[in-house]
Structures are given as C-alpha cells and as structure tokens.
Amino acid sequence: MVYERTTRNPAECSGVGLHSGAPVHLRILPAPTGTGIVFRRTDLDGYEVEAISRNVAKVSYATSLMKKGVLISTTEHLLSAFIGMGVDNAIVELDNLELPILDGSALPFVEMLTQAGLRQQRRKRVYLKILRPYEMREGDKFIGVYPAERYSVSYAINFPHPLIGSERFQVELSNGSYVKQIASARTFGFLEQQHAMLNMGLIRGASRENCIVLTPEGIDNPPLRYSDEFVRHKVLDLIGDLALFGKHILGYVKADRAGHAMHTAIVSRILRDPTYAEEVTLDEAAVADWPAEAVVSAAD
C-alpha cells in the first residue's frame, strides 16, 4: 500500500486477560494520519501509551508496554492483526491493564477490523526499509533482519513434544497471506507447567477456549487449526512484536526459538543505529504487483 490506513468505524469486544484473568472491554477507533497505534486507558483518565519500542516494559511470556507507570499488557496479538491488515493509525481504548485474549489468536481482531472497514488516508505510508543485515544470538536462540523489497518472516521452533518437534514456517506479508495462514493460529501451553505458571502470577485467564492445551501425550482440546499451528503462532507473535518499530517493514526477518525478549531487543537495536534502516515512501509503480492486504473502503 502507498497510503496510510485507519478503520472506517469503531469496533469493540470484551474478554479477559490471559495472564491477569481480569475482565476488559476494548474499542478500536479511527485515528488521523501520523497517529500510529496508541493505547488509551479509559480507567485511568484516558492516559495514552504509544505502541513503540521505547515504551516496551516486560517481555517474558507476553509483550507489555509502560509509560510513566501505566501498563498495557499482552499487546502482540492485536498489533500483529494491525500489521497483517495494513492498519497504520488507530486508537485502542481499554478499561484494564491487559488486552483480552479472546480465542488465543489474532483472528477475532481481524474480524473486528473487517467488520469496521478500512479507510485509505491521504498521507503516504512511511516504511522502514532495512539497509544491512543485523543478527542476534543467545545460546540456541537466533534472530536476524535482512534487506528485502517486501516484508517476509520465517520462524523455526523445536519443542520435545510428540505434536511439535521441529517446525518451520515462512510467510510474505505483502500478499494477503496473513489472514489465510497466520491470523487464526492460537497460543499454546503445557498442562504440566500450569501450576508453576499460576504460582508466578501468570495464565490466570487461560482456558481451553483460548489456548491449545498440550498434555505429555498430545492435546487436551483438539482439533488443531493447522498441523503446524504452533510455529504459525510464533510467526504471529513475531509480527506483533516487530510492529513496535512503529512502521511497516521492508525486509526479511528470520527467527529460531527467539521469543518476545529477542523480538523486541532487535527492534530497539536497529532503531538506535540509523545505518541499519531508513524511512522511505513508495509510489504506485513500486507496489503495482502487490496484491491488496485487505478490502479497503473508498478514500476520504
């Protein structure tokens, strides 16, 4: 897409936070050009926290943002949906600290955005074009970003479980593949880790309706949506975490067992050094062969 986009109408949902278990109501509102994605805590006098790298707070089992002590937790699924649907500008209102987990994937957010409609705006979209490679390693964990004309992601995972093992998945995000191949992949967890995580104050809102529950032998709540749903969900998370660049990317990202902390760390590192990336706009000819990201309403 050459121009920025926002939603045409508001969209809303209610649910519980995956880790807090707290009830929350969320609204997605249209926003002017240049706004980016901004979270607004309606329970805290409308305090706003921008979805950008400098506001990253905790990144253990989810990616959370914080500004002046105001927390926005588990942002990655909604941010992933915004990138996958090509949304640049939106206000996200919520009345608690954690976004709703819904069904554990980004699909409910995609459906909300589809129902609200997308509106092309008059300002050209500014992309972050990767200029040279950057790689990070930490034990057997790896993430790298490389120059490319479009945005694509690949991920590899390896879990000692009969349904997972080694899985790898790659997707290009400029051709509409996100909705078909990524959005509906759900988060997952291991039943044997449940008590330990609860003792850590985590997964208080987890259930068989919002998480794939893995037993030592298989799955407690079949069926899977894809045979490799686990690695597809990691791709979903990565896309959401990389949204903290604050811009859509032109580049190729490769990850292997990386996790939220490495996802957000590479964003911070690249933004600190202007030799790794530059801001660019595109013209119609440059994207003439890019299939649309999603259905768009008429321009305003």
PEFENNOR-V428463 format. One record per pair of residues at least 4 apart in sequence whose C-alpha atoms are under 7 Angstrom apart, sorted by the first residue. I is the first residue (numbers start at 1). GAP is how many residues later the second one is. D is the distance in Angstrom with one decimal. If there is no record, write none. Layout:
I_GAP_D, I_GAP_D
//
This chain:
1_286_6.7, 2_122_5.7, 2_123_5.7, 2_280_5.7, 2_281_6.1, 2_282_6.4, 3_117_6.5, 3_118_6.2, 3_119_6.4, 3_120_5.7, 3_121_4.1, 3_122_4.7, 4_29_6.8, 4_84_5.7, 4_116_6.1, 4_117_5.3, 4_119_5.9, 4_120_5.7, 4_121_4.7, 5_81_6.9, 5_82_5.2, 5_83_5.4, 5_84_6.4, 5_113_6.6, 5_114_5.5, 5_115_4.5, 5_116_5.4, 6_24_5.6, 6_25_6.3, 6_81_5.5, 6_82_6.1, 6_83_5.0, 6_84_6.1, 6_112_5.8, 6_113_5.4, 6_114_6.7, 7_22_6.9, 7_23_4.9, 7_106_6.9, 7_109_6.2, 7_110_5.7, 7_111_4.4, 7_112_5.6, 8_22_6.3, 8_108_5.9, 8_109_5.1, 8_110_5.2, 8_111_5.2, 9_20_6.8, 9_21_6.5, 9_107_4.8, 9_108_6.5, 10_17_6.8, 10_18_5.5, 10_19_4.6, 10_20_6.5, 10_106_6.1, 11_16_5.6, 11_17_5.2, 11_18_6.8, 11_101_5.8, 11_102_7.0, 11_105_5.8, 12_14_5.5, 12_15_4.2, 12_16_6.1, 13_12_6.0, 13_13_5.4, 13_14_6.6, 14_10_5.7, 14_11_4.3, 14_12_6.1, 14_86_6.8, 15_8_5.7, 15_9_5.6, 15_10_6.6, 15_85_4.9, 15_86_6.8, 15_87_5.9, 16_5_5.4, 16_6_5.2, 16_7_4.3, 16_8_5.7, 16_84_4.8, 16_85_6.2, 16_189_6.2, 17_4_4.8, 17_5_5.4, 17_6_6.6, 17_81_5.3, 17_82_5.7, 17_83_4.7, 17_84_5.5, 17_188_5.7, 18_82_6.9, 18_83_5.4, 18_185_5.4, 18_186_6.4, 18_187_4.4, 18_188_5.3, 19_183_4.5, 19_184_4.0, 19_185_5.0, 19_186_5.6, 20_182_6.7, 20_183_6.9, 20_184_5.5, 20_185_6.2, 21_183_4.7, 21_184_3.7, 24_70_6.6, 24_71_5.8, 24_72_5.5, 24_75_6.9, 24_76_6.3, 25_69_5.6, 25_70_5.9, 26_66_6.9, 26_67_5.5, 26_68_4.5, 27_65_5.7, 27_66_5.0, 27_67_6.6, 28_62_6.6, 28_63_5.8, 28_64_4.7, 28_65_6.4, 29_61_5.7, 29_62_5.0, 29_63_6.3, 30_59_7.0, 30_60_5.1, 30_61_6.4, 31_4_6.4, 31_58_5.3, 31_59_4.8, 31_60_6.1, 32_57_6.7, 33_56_6.4, 33_88_6.8, 33_90_6.4, 34_55_6.9, 35_54_5.4, 36_52_5.5, 36_53_4.3, 36_54_6.4, 36_210_6.8, 37_13_6.2, 37_14_5.6, 37_51_6.8, 37_52_5.3, 37_53_5.0, 37_54_6.1, 38_10_6.4, 38_11_5.8, 38_12_4.4, 38_13_5.8, 38_52_6.4, 38_53_5.0, 38_54_6.1, 39_9_5.5, 39_10_5.1, 39_11_6.1, 39_52_5.9, 39_53_4.6, 39_54_5.9, 40_6_5.4, 40_7_5.5, 40_8_4.4, 40_9_6.4, 40_51_6.9, 40_52_5.9, 40_53_4.6, 40_54_6.3, 41_4_6.9, 41_5_4.9, 41_6_5.3, 41_7_6.4, 41_52_5.9, 41_53_5.3, 41_54_5.6, 41_55_6.9, 42_4_4.4, 42_51_6.3, 42_52_5.9, 42_53_5.1, 43_52_4.8, 43_53_6.6, 49_17_7.0, 49_18_6.0, 51_193_5.8, 51_195_6.9, 52_192_4.4, 52_193_6.1, 52_194_5.4, 53_191_5.0, 53_192_6.2, 53_214_6.8, 53_215_6.1, 55_10_5.2, 55_11_5.4, 55_12_6.0, 56_8_6.1, 56_9_4.5, 56_10_6.2, 57_7_5.4, 57_8_4.9, 57_9_5.4, 58_5_6.0, 58_6_5.2, 59_4_4.5, 59_5_6.3, 59_201_5.6, 59_202_5.2, 60_200_6.6, 60_201_6.5, 62_12_5.1, 62_198_6.7, 63_10_6.5, 63_11_5.2, 63_12_5.9, 63_13_6.1, 63_197_6.4, 64_8_5.6, 64_9_4.1, 64_10_5.4, 64_11_6.1, 65_6_5.8, 65_7_5.0, 65_8_6.3, 66_4_5.3, 66_5_4.5, 66_6_6.2, 67_4_6.9, 71_26_5.8, 72_25_5.1, 72_26_5.7, 73_24_5.9, 73_25_4.4, 73_26_6.3, 74_24_6.0, 74_25_6.0, 75_4_6.2, 75_24_6.5, 76_4_5.9, 76_161_5.7, 76_164_4.4, 76_165_5.7, 77_4_6.3, 77_28_6.6, 77_29_5.1, 77_160_6.4, 77_163_6.0, 78_4_6.3, 78_28_6.3, 78_31_6.3, 79_4_6.4, 79_161_4.7, 79_164_6.2, 80_4_6.1, 80_156_6.2, 80_157_6.8, 80_159_5.2, 80_160_3.6, 80_163_6.9, 81_4_5.9, 81_25_5.8, 81_28_6.3, 81_29_5.8, 82_4_5.9, 82_5_4.9, 83_4_6.1, 83_160_6.8, 83_165_7.0, 84_89_6.7, 84_94_5.4, 84_95_7.0, 85_208_5.8, 85_209_5.8, 86_207_6.1, 101_109_6.7, 102_6_7.0, 102_108_6.2, 103_106_6.1, 103_107_4.1, 104_82_4.7, 104_83_5.3, 104_106_4.4, 104_107_5.5, 105_78_6.3, 105_79_5.3, 105_80_5.4, 105_81_4.3, 105_82_6.4, 106_4_6.3, 106_77_4.9, 106_78_6.0, 107_4_6.1, 107_76_4.9, 107_77_4.8, 108_4_6.2, 109_4_6.2, 110_4_6.1, 111_4_6.1, 112_4_6.1, 113_4_6.0, 117_179_6.7, 117_180_6.4, 118_178_4.9, 118_179_5.6, 119_177_5.8, 119_178_5.1, 119_179_6.4, 119_180_5.9, 120_176_6.8, 120_177_7.0, 120_178_6.8, 120_179_4.7, 120_180_6.8, 121_178_6.1, 121_179_6.2, 124_157_6.5, 125_156_6.1, 126_121_6.8, 126_153_6.1, 126_154_5.5, 126_155_5.0, 127_120_5.7, 127_121_5.2, 127_122_5.6, 127_123_6.6, 127_152_5.6, 127_153_5.3, 127_154_6.1, 128_119_6.1, 128_120_6.2, 128_121_4.8, 128_122_6.0, 128_149_6.3, 128_150_5.7, 128_151_4.7, 128_152_6.4, 129_120_6.0, 129_121_4.6, 129_122_6.4, 129_148_5.3, 129_149_5.3, 129_150_6.1, 129_151_6.6, 130_16_6.3, 130_17_4.8, 130_120_6.1, 130_121_5.4, 130_146_6.0, 130_147_4.3, 130_148_6.7, 131_16_5.4, 131_145_5.2, 131_146_4.9, 132_14_6.0, 132_15_5.8, 132_144_5.4, 133_12_5.5, 133_13_4.4, 133_14_6.6, 134_10_5.6, 134_11_5.4, 134_12_6.7, 135_8_5.8, 135_9_4.1, 135_10_6.5, 136_6_5.7, 136_7_5.4, 136_8_6.2, 137_4_5.7, 137_5_4.6, 137_6_6.7, 138_4_6.5, 141_115_5.7, 141_116_5.1, 141_117_4.9, 142_113_5.6, 142_114_5.0, 142_115_6.6, 142_116_5.5, 143_111_5.6, 143_112_4.2, 143_113_6.3, 143_115_6.2, 144_109_5.7, 144_110_5.2, 144_111_6.4, 145_106_6.8, 145_107_5.7, 145_108_4.5, 145_109_6.5, 146_105_5.7, 146_106_5.1, 146_107_6.4, 147_104_4.8, 147_105_6.3, 148_102_6.0, 148_103_4.2, 148_104_5.7, 149_101_5.7, 149_102_6.3, 150_24_6.6, 150_100_4.8, 150_101_5.8, 151_21_6.0, 151_22_5.6, 151_23_6.4, 151_98_5.8, 151_99_4.8, 151_100_4.9, 151_101_5.7, 152_19_5.6, 152_20_4.1, 152_21_5.6, 152_99_6.6, 152_100_4.9, 152_101_6.4, 153_17_5.6, 153_18_5.5, 153_19_6.4, 153_99_5.8, 153_100_4.8, 153_101_5.9, 154_15_5.5, 154_16_4.0, 154_17_6.4, 154_99_6.4, 154_100_4.9, 154_101_6.3, 155_13_5.5, 155_14_5.5, 155_15_6.5, 155_76_6.8, 155_80_6.1, 155_99_6.0, 155_100_4.8, 155_101_5.6, 156_11_5.6, 156_12_4.2, 156_13_6.7, 156_75_6.7, 156_99_6.3, 156_100_4.6, 156_101_6.2, 157_9_5.7, 157_10_5.4, 157_11_6.5, 157_74_6.3, 157_99_6.0, 157_100_5.1, 158_7_5.0, 158_8_4.3, 158_9_6.5, 159_5_5.9, 159_6_4.8, 159_7_6.7, 160_5_5.5, 161_4_5.7, 162_55_6.8, 162_56_6.7, 163_55_6.3, 167_61_6.8, 167_64_6.1, 168_63_6.4, 169_62_6.5, 169_63_6.5, 171_6_6.9, 172_5_6.7, 173_4_6.1, 173_5_6.1, 174_116_6.3, 174_119_6.3, 175_115_6.0, 175_116_5.0, 175_117_6.5, 175_118_6.2, 176_115_6.7, 176_116_6.3, 176_117_4.6, 176_118_6.7, 177_4_5.7, 178_4_5.0, 178_5_6.0, 179_4_5.1, 182_50_5.8, 182_51_6.9, 182_54_6.0, 183_53_6.8, 185_40_6.9, 185_44_5.4, 185_47_5.9, 185_48_4.9, 186_25_6.3, 186_26_6.7, 186_47_5.8, 187_24_5.3, 187_25_6.3, 187_46_6.1, 188_23_5.1, 188_24_4.3, 188_25_6.0, 189_22_6.9, 189_23_6.2, 189_24_5.4, 189_25_6.0, 190_4_6.8, 190_23_5.9, 190_24_4.7, 190_25_6.2, 191_22_6.1, 191_23_5.8, 191_24_5.5, 193_4_6.2, 194_4_6.2, 195_4_6.2, 196_4_6.5, 197_4_6.5, 197_5_5.2, 197_6_6.6, 198_4_5.0, 198_5_6.1, 198_6_6.4, 206_4_6.4, 206_5_6.5, 207_4_6.1, 208_4_6.6, 208_5_6.5, 208_13_6.3, 212_9_6.6, 213_6_5.8, 213_7_5.4, 213_8_6.3, 214_4_5.8, 214_5_4.5, 214_6_5.9, 215_4_5.5, 215_5_6.2, 224_5_6.7, 225_4_6.4, 228_4_6.5, 229_4_6.1, 230_4_6.6, 231_4_6.4, 232_4_6.3, 233_4_6.2, 234_4_6.1, 235_4_6.2, 236_4_6.4, 237_4_6.2, 238_4_6.1, 238_25_6.3, 239_4_6.3, 241_22_6.1, 241_23_6.0, 242_21_6.6, 242_22_6.8, 242_25_6.5, 243_4_6.6, 245_22_6.0, 258_4_5.7, 258_5_6.8, 259_4_6.2, 260_4_6.2, 261_4_6.0, 262_4_6.2, 263_4_6.8, 264_4_6.4, 265_4_6.2, 266_4_6.1, 267_4_6.2, 268_4_6.3, 269_4_6.9, 270_6_5.9, 274_4_6.7, 282_4_6.1, 284_4_5.9
//
